[in-house]
């Protein structure tokens, strides 16, 4: 089926316009009148991201790199967490001694579901939309680690924050092909009788630490 799909689509394109499809040219011809880059300085970017994350119901902690372990301990304590899952590639210098951290790469679904929460890094954050982007690298962990546990504590470094979606997409393109997950606050849905429920398709609670 995977080999047949391109052939079928090519036949449809030829039938529609009578010429061979040139996806590169067609893509380049798409009008792009939207804003493709931001103009905020670093401080304003972080303030905007914090505002957007608060608007989605996420907790936000501001710190510097040297005090990152203390900020992680403070965020976890505020949520009553003492044992968090981490990806195997999480830098050890992030981790405070007051919390028990457990490598989660080989953890099954039951272990993920019963965990108090997960601590991960991220690939980027978009201030304008309040979104955090994961590429599931060694410091971010596999996708299940950020979807199954009920609590997600995510580290965002100041240099990872951009203002607009196009800027983030360019960064992800430069990093190469890979699975992307975007987070905009705790998981929530209003599909059932238009009642907002958190934690249906991912963590019920999200905290972000913005580290400068």
ZAMARGU-4260 file (C-alpha; in steps of 0.2 Angstrom, whole numbers, plus 5000, padded with zeros to 4 digits):
<rodrens>
0) 5000/5000/5000 | 5014/5012/5004 | 5021/5010/4986 | 5005/5012/4978 | 5000/5028/4987
5) 5012/5039/4978 | 5007/5032/4961 | 4989/5034/4964 | 4991/5052/4970 | 5002/5056/4955
10) 4989/5049/4943 | 4976/5060/4951 | 4987/5076/4949 | 4990/5072/4931 | 4972/5070/4928
15) 4968/5086/4937 | 4980/5098/4928 | 4988/5087/4914 | 5006/5090/4920 | 5018/5081/4931
20) 5017/5086/4949 | 5031/5096/4956 | 5028/5096/4974 | 5043/5107/4978 | 5037/5121/4966
25) 5020/5120/4972 | 5025/5122/4990 | 5037/5136/4986 | 5022/5145/4977 | 5011/5145/4993
30) 5008/5163/4998 | 5016/5167/5015 | 5010/5184/5020 | 5009/5179/5039 | 5022/5184/5051
35) 5037/5172/5050 | 5048/5179/5064 | 5047/5189/5080 | 5054/5205/5087 | 5053/5203/5106
40) 5069/5203/5116 | 5073/5188/5127 | 5065/5195/5143 | 5049/5199/5134 | 5049/5182/5126
45) 5050/5173/5142 | 5037/5184/5150 | 5025/5181/5135 | 5028/5162/5137 | 5024/5162/5155
50) 5008/5172/5153 | 5002/5160/5139 | 5006/5145/5150 | 4997/5152/5165 | 4982/5155/5154
55) 4982/5137/5150 | 4982/5132/5168 | 5001/5127/5169 | 5012/5131/5183 | 5028/5141/5179
60) 5044/5143/5189 | 5058/5155/5184 | 5076/5151/5188 | 5093/5151/5182 | 5104/5136/5177
65) 5114/5136/5193 | 5098/5135/5203 | 5089/5123/5192 | 5089/5108/5204 | 5082/5119/5218
70) 5068/5125/5206 | 5064/5107/5202 | 5063/5102/5220 | 5052/5117/5223 | 5040/5113/5209
75) 5039/5094/5214 | 5036/5098/5232 | 5022/5111/5228 | 5013/5096/5219 | 5017/5084/5233
80) 5029/5073/5222 | 5044/5064/5229 | 5048/5051/5215 | 5048/5056/5197 | 5052/5046/5181
85) 5065/5053/5170 | 5072/5049/5152 | 5088/5040/5153 | 5097/5055/5145 | 5092/5067/5158
90) 5107/5077/5163 | 5112/5072/5181 | 5116/5090/5185 | 5098/5094/5184 | 5093/5083/5198
95) 5090/5088/5216 | 5095/5075/5229 | 5078/5078/5238 | 5068/5068/5225 | 5070/5050/5219
100) 5072/5049/5201 | 5069/5033/5191 | 5074/5029/5173 | 5059/5026/5163 | 5064/5021/5145
105) 5060/5002/5149 | 5045/5006/5160 | 5029/4998/5155 | 5012/5006/5153 | 5007/5001/5171
110) 5023/5008/5178 | 5020/5024/5169 | 5002/5025/5174 | 5006/5022/5192 | 5020/5035/5193
115) 5019/5051/5202 | 5025/5060/5187 | 5039/5063/5174 | 5053/5076/5172 | 5059/5080/5155
120) 5067/5093/5144 | 5060/5100/5128 | 5066/5104/5110 | 5058/5122/5109 | 5045/5133/5116
125) 5034/5145/5106 | 5029/5161/5116 | 5015/5167/5105 | 5005/5151/5107 | 5012/5145/5124
130) 5017/5129/5116 | 5031/5117/5121 | 5038/5106/5108 | 5046/5089/5111 | 5057/5079/5099
135) 5058/5065/5111 | 5077/5066/5111 | 5088/5058/5125 | 5083/5072/5137 | 5065/5072/5133
140) 5061/5053/5133 | 5049/5043/5122 | 5032/5050/5119 | 5023/5038/5132 | 5033/5046/5146
145) 5025/5063/5143 | 5007/5056/5139 | 5004/5043/5152 | 5009/5049/5169 | 4997/5061/5177
150) 5010/5075/5180 | 5023/5082/5169 | 5037/5094/5174 | 5046/5101/5159 | 5062/5111/5158
155) 5063/5125/5146 | 5079/5134/5143 | 5079/5153/5138 | 5088/5150/5122 | 5075/5137/5116
160) 5061/5150/5116 | 5056/5158/5100 | 5041/5170/5097 | 5032/5162/5082 | 5027/5145/5075
165) 5037/5147/5059 | 5053/5150/5069 | 5050/5134/5079 | 5046/5124/5063 | 5062/5130/5055
170) 5072/5125/5070 | 5064/5107/5070 | 5067/5106/5051 | 5085/5110/5054 | 5086/5097/5067
175) 5081/5084/5055 | 5066/5072/5053 | 5058/5066/5069 | 5042/5063/5079 | 5036/5080/5086
180) 5024/5082/5101 | 5017/5100/5105 | 5010/5104/5122 | 4999/5118/5126 | 4995/5117/5145
185) 4988/5101/5154 | 4979/5089/5143 | 4960/5094/5142 | 4945/5090/5132 | 4927/5096/5131
190) 4921/5082/5120 | 4909/5075/5133 | 4894/5086/5135 | 4904/5101/5132 | 4912/5099/5150
195) 4930/5103/5151 | 4940/5088/5158 | 4958/5088/5161 | 4970/5073/5160 | 4960/5063/5147
200) 4974/5062/5133 | 4989/5066/5143 | 4995/5074/5160 | 4982/5082/5171 | 4995/5094/5178
205) 5009/5102/5169 | 5023/5113/5176 | 5036/5122/5167 | 5053/5128/5173 | 5060/5143/5163
210) 5079/5143/5165 | 5089/5157/5160
</rodrens>
